[in-house]
Amino acid sequence: MSELRWDPLKNNWTIITKGRGRRPPDFLQRRTQVKMSACPFCSGNEEKTPPEIYAFRPNDSQANQPGWQVRVIPNKFPALRIEGELNNRAEGLYDRMNGIGAHEVIIEHPEHDRSMADLTIEELAEVLKAYRTRMLDLRRDSRFRYIFVFKNFGIEASANVPHSHSQLIAVPLIPPMIATELSTCREHFQRKERCLFCDRHSQERQSKERVVRDDVNFIVYAPYASSFPFELMVAPLEHSHDYTLQTDQQLLLLADTLRDTLRRLRSILRDPPYSFILHSAPPTHLRWGRPDYWASLPSDYHWHIEIAPKLTNVAGFEWGSGFQMNPTPPEEAAEFLRNADLSVT
Amino acid sequence: MSELRWDPLKNNWTIITKGRGRRPPDFLQRRTQVKMSACPFCSGNEEKTPPEIYAFRPNDSQANQPGWQVRVIPNKFPALRIEGELNNRAEGLYDRMNGIGAHEVIIEHPEHDRSMADLTIEELAEVLKAYRTRMLDLRRDSRFRYIFVFKNFGIEASANVPHSHSQLIAVPLIPPMIATELSTCREHFQRKERCLFCDRHSQERQSKERVVRDDVNFIVYAPYASSFPFELMVAPLEHSHDYTLQTDQQLLLLADTLRDTLRRLRSILRDPPYSFILHSAPPTHLRWGRPDYWASLPSDYHWHIEIAPKLTNVAGFEWGSGFQMNPTPPEEAAEFLRNADLSVT
């Protein structure tokens, strides 16, 4: 029998259908190899990209020259642009504003054929530090209400350049997904004086059936009402609302956890396409002294990374209802991932 | 410059990126032909499906035998099942209920190779009447809070059987998308004593730039904050909350409008994959005399069909933020569709 499950964080129901194809072999896909002549993200091709915004250059090499290990550049085809005024205005019943924001690309490694799961823990930690550096910098621009990192791996037409990279985007509005999480967390906190994430983590650690990895510092689990097969949540066990407050040492531990998680997915789903996103509390805009609805929120939020392998198609049902339909119960997904053979590359 | 646009109905922002590929030739896809030996939906293969629930049989032929023109059967692999109790229960922080509901397939034509756009207006009207009949029947089951029709055309892994069909699903909860529409419509009505849809239609008819077709009975337009390229709204101009109240004559007019719209999409996007959904007011559950939040809603809602060609991929950005990103401004989409060459098949 299929089941409807409600997630107090997303405030949404998922239909866990069970029964239709739901195990890893049902999802194996042939990966399309995107061939590129002269990848602009490769070391040596720096002149093919806009000038870098930030780079980790262990050898003290020159900007926009080889020698970097992580490199951040503006997106050449940005969804949002940094120049201009918001010009928020009405048009009859509707509203519009200019597409002001920032859209950056984090190139994770100078070599073309290394995926995030292939990096050393130290290399991955530098990528995570680059996220932190760029978030802190963009926060200073008061036009941006939210800044988040996302990554599309192996998704045709989404990851146009196969060279491993993530993206960072700053938007002039709190995105709806974040607004929901902030308000469910706040309601929970107001009622119980406890963090909703911390409460979830206690329940998950107790039941264990959806936990993939728990290394005392971070927990990795398949959410109870997972919208997608093998969806995962990665979060610090110690309460923390703001990713940018993580120390270098904590990011090294996160790199270990994240790499292990990506390798588990790679093992059981044969290098599946996936997306991940990093959600942290929104920057507060206190410096102008204006009332800010979100200003007091951070303490009741909890930063985290969500990972979703792209295994199923979203079509009329999901689009027309807002319900997600997921054939794989998260308890089964977690079991496959716990038992993954990590020698598979 | 890209633009953020807010839709008062969906209460959501879309980023219209402009500039990246956005015209019809940028979206042309090679259609994968799904070969099937002995299609279960073809006339003559009735024994390969579960027994029919409803059929339009102009020749008074026998149930589950050839002679039908439209045939409705239970989905062989239903997402939700009609038998059982809801058993709504908590599990710590979470909630779950059994997957109770109905999941039916409307086979639109006995022949295998006729798409919805190929039907005669009279044939399509019979499909629309079958939707009405089934909605009215399922409404009598008080476990179902909402009933809606959707169709996936040409979408790999979603439309498993290429023979033209739609699906109808009854769910034990108001879906989140409908809940949003019902509440935005209600708020608008409470403030202004006017229907939000009717107000939109006035504004669209005045500006004309997003209107594809206006035949006095129905309006077809590209919504101001379209989430997807070439997304369309089809709605009656006369206020009506409930699809099932449409007369045979009105459904014949709708068939004409809908077929014309599908042919325009086929012409400019070369038979694109698409989904459509039919949203109508939820059945009220007054007979038990229990207080029902939705009971007084219908008058401030307006039934409609939304059509979304499946041209772009949803990935990390959309999933992680809840914003949609759409490269094609609806004004451009409407212009292409208004000027479509309807002789193309």
Interface residues (C-beta under 8 A of the other chain):
Chain A: M1 S2 E3 L4 R5 W6 D7 P8 N12 W13 I15 I16 T17 G19 R20 F77 A79 L80 R81 G84 E91 G92 L93 Y94 D95 R96 M97 N98 G99 F148 F150 K151 N152 I155 E156 A157 S158 A159 Q167 I169 V171 P172 L173 P175 P176 M177 I178 A179 T180 L196 D199 R200 Q203 S207 Y224 A225 S275 F276 I277 H279 E306 A308 K310 T312 N313 V314 A315 G316 F317 W319 G320 S321 G322 F323 M325
Chain B: M1 S2 E3 L4 R5 W6 D7 P8 N12 W13 I15 I16 T17 G19 R20 F77 A79 L80 R81 G84 E91 G92 L93 Y94 D95 R96 M97 N98 G99 F148 F150 K151 N152 I155 E156 A157 S158 A159 Q167 I169 V171 P172 L173 P175 P176 M177 I178 A179 T180 L196 D199 R200 Q203 S207 Y224 A225 S275 F276 I277 H279 E306 A308 K310 T312 N313 V314 A315 G316 F317 W319 G320 S321 G322 F323 M325
